[in-house]
Amino acid sequence: MGYSQDPQVTQNYALPLNMNPAFAGISNNVNVNLMHRNQWPNLTSNYQFSAMSVDIGIQKYKSGLGLLITSDSQFSALTTSSFALQYAYHISLTENYSLSMGMQGAYVNRSLSPENLVFGDQLTGYLGSGGIDASSNDIIPKTPNFTNPSYVDLSVGSMLYSGKHWIGVSAHHLNQPNQSLVNNSISPLDMRLSVQMGTKIALGNSSYEGNDPENALNYEKSISPIIHFKKQGMFSQLDMGTYLTIAPLVIGFWYRNFPIALPSTEKLDTRESMTGLIGFRKDKFAIGYSYDFTLSKLAPSGGAHEITLSYVFGFNLFPNKYDKSLSRSLACPKF
């Protein structure tokens, strides 16, 4: 049934488990993250995405566990829900650098409401009479044509990081499960490859060095350039931007997609969006809001609003008091 892409979010680091399973337990705390995205609000049936994640560090065993629950609704007709469990193993490589390797297993269900679909012959009637009549399309006899597929989805990822730098790679949908909504049809979900990288630079007289005690975050002054590359099937995307942190405020600005067309995307509009973000982070709580300014031909759709909430419970179930390297702070942004 054609090509399919994963949900697109803006505040990737406010929902890191969705980006890379290697983030599970990497902070050696208990983290709870919530996200809601309202995309193309000017359309009658727009795109909605909601997610919740919980992860916990098990420092004694150099491990982390994660739970990720997501749900998205596309044009009021198609809903996809996912329940994922993650495990990550953390290794201290040197005095400054650590490595996290994660894996994810998810159970996914897709549900189609055919009664909400609109076909070409119905649009013709709408243009003539102003009303939407019943369709004569032969796909309308919903049973047995349509099905609501469920499948297992496997993913892996890794993250090399210090108190100032990070680079991660992840591969989602390794088994390329069949997500077809039509009986006796095959529509494999393309593998999604992703690279995440960036650095944190302290500003002025800020004493923040990336691996100070967590209270230092309340006084942080830094700038964090980031790059995020994704490829899924025939689609490629590059996010470039930066976060400016003057605690407790965080301001973000970046450009999504390639400034020039690549050979594989020369027939596509490569201008996707520019994004602005404002966030507030104090102690263990963070809230962020972002808006995507659409640059493509979809500009009249109204862009996308996204809001996130995060809270850190500062405890570890099995702390390791003898290996301080495992408590290394991750330099990644919080939004």
C-alpha positions as CSV (number, residue, x, y, z in Angstrom):
1,M,0.0,0.0,0.0
2,G,2.6,2.5,-1.1
3,Y,5.3,4.1,1.0
4,S,5.0,4.8,4.7
5,Q,7.1,6.9,7.1
6,D,7.4,7.0,10.9
7,P,5.8,9.9,12.9
8,Q,7.8,13.1,12.6
9,V,8.5,14.9,15.9
10,T,10.4,18.1,16.6
11,Q,11.5,17.9,20.2
12,N,13.4,14.6,19.8
13,Y,15.5,15.0,23.0
14,A,12.3,15.4,25.0
15,L,11.3,11.9,23.9
16,P,14.7,10.3,23.4
17,L,13.6,6.7,23.7
18,N,11.6,7.3,20.4
19,M,14.8,8.3,18.7
20,N,17.3,5.7,20.0
21,P,16.8,2.8,22.5
22,A,20.4,3.4,23.7
23,F,19.0,6.3,25.7
24,A,17.2,3.9,28.1
25,G,18.5,4.5,31.6
26,I,21.5,6.5,30.3
27,S,21.1,9.2,33.0
28,N,20.9,6.6,35.8
29,N,17.7,8.2,37.1
30,V,14.0,7.6,36.6
31,N,12.7,9.8,33.7
32,V,9.1,10.3,32.7
33,N,8.4,12.1,29.4
34,L,5.1,13.1,27.8
35,M,4.5,14.5,24.3
36,H,1.6,15.7,22.1
37,R,1.9,16.9,18.5
38,N,-0.8,18.6,16.5
39,Q,0.3,18.7,12.9
40,W,-1.5,20.6,10.1
41,P,-4.2,22.0,12.3
42,N,-5.8,24.0,9.5
43,L,-6.9,20.8,7.8
44,T,-10.3,19.2,8.7
45,S,-8.7,15.8,9.5
46,N,-5.1,16.6,10.6
47,Y,-2.4,14.5,12.1
48,Q,-2.1,13.9,15.9
49,F,0.7,12.1,17.8
50,S,0.9,11.4,21.5
51,A,3.6,9.5,23.5
52,M,4.7,8.6,26.9
53,S,8.1,7.1,27.9
54,V,9.6,5.9,31.2
55,D,13.1,4.8,31.7
56,I,15.2,3.9,34.7
57,G,18.9,3.4,35.2
58,I,20.3,0.3,37.0
59,Q,23.8,1.5,37.7
60,K,24.9,-1.6,39.6
61,Y,24.3,-3.7,36.5
62,K,25.4,-1.1,34.0
63,S,22.0,-1.3,32.4
64,G,18.8,0.7,31.7
65,L,15.2,-0.3,31.0
66,G,12.7,1.7,29.0
67,L,9.0,1.8,28.2
68,L,7.6,3.7,25.2
69,I,3.9,4.0,24.4
70,T,2.8,5.9,21.3
71,S,-0.4,6.6,19.4
72,D,-0.9,8.5,16.2
73,S,-4.1,9.3,14.2
74,Q,-3.9,10.1,10.5
75,F,-6.7,12.0,8.9
76,S,-9.4,10.5,11.3
77,A,-9.2,7.2,9.4
78,L,-6.0,5.4,10.4
79,T,-4.7,4.9,14.0
80,T,-1.4,3.3,14.9
81,S,-0.6,2.3,18.5
82,S,2.7,0.9,19.8
83,F,3.9,-0.6,23.0
84,A,7.7,-1.0,23.2
85,L,10.1,-2.3,25.8
86,Q,13.8,-1.4,25.7
87,Y,17.1,-2.6,27.3
88,A,20.4,-0.8,27.1
89,Y,23.9,-1.7,28.4
90,H,26.3,1.0,29.4
91,I,30.1,0.8,29.2
92,S,32.7,3.2,30.5
93,L,35.4,3.3,27.7
94,T,37.8,5.9,29.0
95,E,37.9,8.5,31.7
96,N,35.8,10.8,29.5
97,Y,33.8,8.7,27.2
98,S,31.0,6.1,27.7
99,L,29.1,3.8,25.3
100,S,25.5,2.7,25.5
101,M,24.0,-0.1,23.3
102,G,20.3,-0.6,23.3
103,M,17.6,-2.8,21.7
104,Q,13.8,-2.5,21.5
105,G,10.9,-4.9,20.9
106,A,7.6,-3.3,20.1
107,Y,4.0,-4.6,19.6
108,V,2.2,-2.5,17.0
109,N,-1.5,-2.4,16.0
110,R,-2.9,-0.4,13.0
111,S,-6.6,0.3,12.8
112,L,-8.5,1.6,9.8
113,S,-12.0,3.2,9.8
114,P,-13.1,2.8,6.2
115,E,-16.3,4.8,6.8
116,N,-14.1,7.9,7.2
117,L,-12.4,7.5,3.9
118,V,-13.3,9.9,1.0
119,F,-12.9,8.7,-2.6
120,G,-12.6,10.6,-5.9
121,D,-16.2,10.1,-7.0
122,Q,-17.4,11.6,-3.7
123,L,-15.3,14.7,-4.3
124,T,-16.9,15.0,-7.7
125,G,-20.3,15.0,-6.1
126,Y,-19.2,17.6,-3.5
127,L,-18.0,20.0,-6.2
128,G,-21.4,19.6,-8.0
129,S,-23.9,19.6,-5.2
130,G,-22.0,20.6,-2.1
131,G,-22.7,17.3,-0.4
132,I,-20.8,14.1,-0.1
133,D,-22.7,11.1,-1.5
134,A,-22.0,7.4,-1.1
135,S,-19.1,6.1,-3.1
136,S,-19.3,3.5,-5.8
137,N,-15.7,2.5,-5.4
138,D,-15.3,-1.3,-5.4
139,I,-13.1,-1.2,-2.3
140,I,-16.0,0.0,-0.2
141,P,-17.3,-3.5,0.7
142,K,-15.0,-3.3,3.8
143,T,-15.2,-7.0,4.7
144,P,-13.2,-8.9,3.7
145,N,-11.0,-6.3,1.9
146,F,-9.6,-4.4,5.0
147,T,-7.8,-5.8,8.0
148,N,-6.3,-4.3,11.2
149,P,-2.8,-5.7,11.3
150,S,-0.7,-6.3,14.4
151,Y,3.0,-7.1,14.3
152,V,6.3,-7.2,16.3
153,D,8.8,-4.5,15.4
154,L,12.5,-4.8,16.3
155,S,15.1,-1.9,16.6
156,V,18.6,-1.3,17.9
157,G,20.8,1.7,18.6
158,S,24.1,2.9,20.2
159,M,25.4,6.1,21.7
160,L,28.9,7.3,22.3
161,Y,29.0,10.2,24.7
162,S,30.9,12.4,27.1
163,G,30.0,15.3,29.3
164,K,30.4,17.6,26.2
165,H,29.8,15.6,23.0
166,W,27.6,12.8,21.7
167,I,27.0,10.7,18.6
168,G,24.4,8.1,18.2
169,V,23.2,5.7,15.5
170,S,19.9,3.7,15.4
171,A,18.1,1.3,13.1
172,H,14.4,0.9,13.5
173,H,12.2,-1.8,11.9
174,L,15.0,-4.3,11.4
175,N,12.5,-7.0,10.5
176,Q,10.6,-4.8,8.1
177,P,7.2,-6.1,9.3
178,N,4.2,-6.3,7.0
179,Q,1.9,-3.3,7.8
180,S,-0.6,-3.8,5.0
181,L,-4.2,-2.8,5.7
182,V,-5.6,-4.9,2.8
183,N,-6.0,-8.7,3.1
184,N,-3.6,-10.9,1.1
185,S,-1.4,-7.9,0.4
186,I,2.2,-7.2,1.5
187,S,3.4,-3.7,2.5
188,P,6.8,-4.0,4.4
189,L,7.7,-1.1,6.7
190,D,11.0,0.3,5.5
191,M,13.9,0.3,7.9
192,R,14.6,3.7,9.4
193,L,18.3,4.6,9.8
194,S,19.2,7.6,12.0
195,V,22.3,9.5,13.1
196,Q,22.2,11.9,16.0
197,M,25.2,14.1,17.0
198,G,26.0,17.4,18.7
199,T,28.2,19.2,21.3
200,K,27.6,21.5,24.2
201,I,29.7,24.7,24.6
202,A,29.8,26.6,27.9
203,L,29.2,30.3,27.5
204,G,30.7,33.2,29.5
205,N,31.7,32.5,33.1
206,S,29.4,29.5,33.3
207,S,30.9,26.8,35.5
208,Y,28.9,24.1,33.7
209,E,31.2,21.5,32.2
210,G,28.7,18.8,31.4
211,N,29.6,16.4,34.2
212,D,29.0,18.5,37.3
213,P,26.3,17.6,39.8
214,E,22.8,18.0,38.6
215,N,22.3,21.2,40.5
216,A,24.7,22.8,38.0
217,L,21.9,22.6,35.4
218,N,20.0,25.3,37.2
219,Y,22.9,27.7,36.4
220,E,23.8,26.5,32.9
221,K,24.7,28.9,30.1
222,S,25.5,27.0,27.0
223,I,24.9,26.6,23.3
224,S,24.4,23.2,21.7
225,P,24.7,22.8,17.9
226,I,23.0,19.6,16.7
227,I,22.6,17.5,13.6
228,H,20.0,14.8,13.1
229,F,20.0,12.7,9.9
230,K,17.2,10.2,9.0
231,K,16.7,7.9,6.0
232,Q,13.7,5.7,5.5
233,G,13.0,4.1,2.1
234,M,13.3,6.8,-0.6
235,F,13.0,9.6,1.9
236,S,16.0,11.3,3.6
237,Q,16.0,14.2,6.0
238,L,18.6,16.4,7.7
239,D,17.8,18.6,10.8
240,M,20.4,21.3,11.6
241,G,20.1,23.7,14.5
242,T,21.1,24.8,17.9
243,Y,19.8,25.2,21.5
244,L,20.7,28.2,23.6
245,T,20.4,27.6,27.3
246,I,20.4,30.4,29.8
247,A,18.9,28.6,32.8
248,P,16.1,28.2,33.4
249,L,15.2,29.1,29.8
250,V,16.0,27.2,26.6
251,I,15.6,28.6,23.1
252,G,15.9,26.4,20.0
253,F,16.0,27.1,16.3
254,W,16.7,24.8,13.4
255,Y,16.1,24.0,9.8
256,R,14.5,20.7,8.7
257,N,15.5,19.0,5.4
258,F,18.2,19.6,2.9
259,P,18.8,23.1,1.6
260,I,19.5,21.7,-1.9
261,A,18.0,18.6,-3.6
262,L,19.9,15.3,-3.5
263,P,19.9,13.0,-6.6
264,S,17.4,10.7,-4.7
265,T,15.1,13.5,-3.8
266,E,15.4,15.8,-6.9
267,K,11.7,15.4,-7.7
268,L,10.6,16.2,-4.1
269,D,10.2,19.6,-2.4
270,T,13.2,19.5,-0.1
271,R,12.1,22.6,1.9
272,E,10.2,21.1,4.8
273,S,10.2,23.6,7.7
274,M,11.9,25.9,10.1
275,T,11.3,25.3,13.8
276,G,11.3,27.5,16.9
277,L,11.3,26.3,20.4
278,I,11.0,27.7,23.9
279,G,11.5,25.6,27.0
280,F,11.6,26.1,30.8
281,R,13.7,23.7,32.9
282,K,14.0,24.0,36.7
283,D,15.4,21.3,39.0
284,K,13.7,18.1,37.9
285,F,10.9,19.5,35.8
286,A,10.9,20.7,32.2
287,I,8.2,21.9,29.8
288,G,8.7,22.8,26.1
289,Y,6.7,24.2,23.2
290,S,7.7,24.2,19.6
291,Y,6.2,25.3,16.3
292,D,7.1,24.2,12.8
293,F,6.9,26.9,10.2
294,T,6.1,25.0,7.0
295,L,8.1,26.1,4.0
296,S,6.8,23.6,1.4
297,K,3.6,23.7,-0.6
298,L,1.8,22.5,2.6
299,A,2.3,25.9,4.2
300,P,-1.5,26.7,4.3
301,S,-1.9,23.6,6.5
302,G,-0.9,25.5,9.6
303,G,2.5,24.0,10.5
304,A,2.7,21.9,13.7
305,H,2.4,22.5,17.4
306,E,4.2,20.3,19.9
307,I,4.3,20.4,23.7
308,T,6.3,18.2,26.0
309,L,6.5,17.6,29.8
310,S,9.4,15.9,31.6
311,Y,10.1,15.0,35.1
312,V,13.2,13.3,36.7
313,F,12.9,11.2,39.8
314,G,16.4,11.4,41.2
315,F,17.0,7.9,42.5
316,N,18.6,4.7,41.2
317,L,17.3,1.3,42.2
318,F,20.8,-0.3,42.4
319,P,23.4,2.4,42.7
320,N,27.1,1.7,42.2
321,K,29.1,3.8,44.7
322,Y,32.4,2.6,43.4
323,D,32.3,3.5,39.8
324,K,31.7,7.3,39.4
325,S,32.2,7.0,35.6
326,L,28.8,5.5,35.3
327,S,27.3,8.7,36.7
328,R,28.6,10.7,33.8
329,S,26.0,13.3,32.7
330,L,24.8,13.2,29.1
331,A,25.4,16.5,27.3
332,C,22.3,16.1,25.0
333,P,19.6,18.8,25.2
334,K,16.4,18.2,27.1
335,F,14.0,19.2,24.3
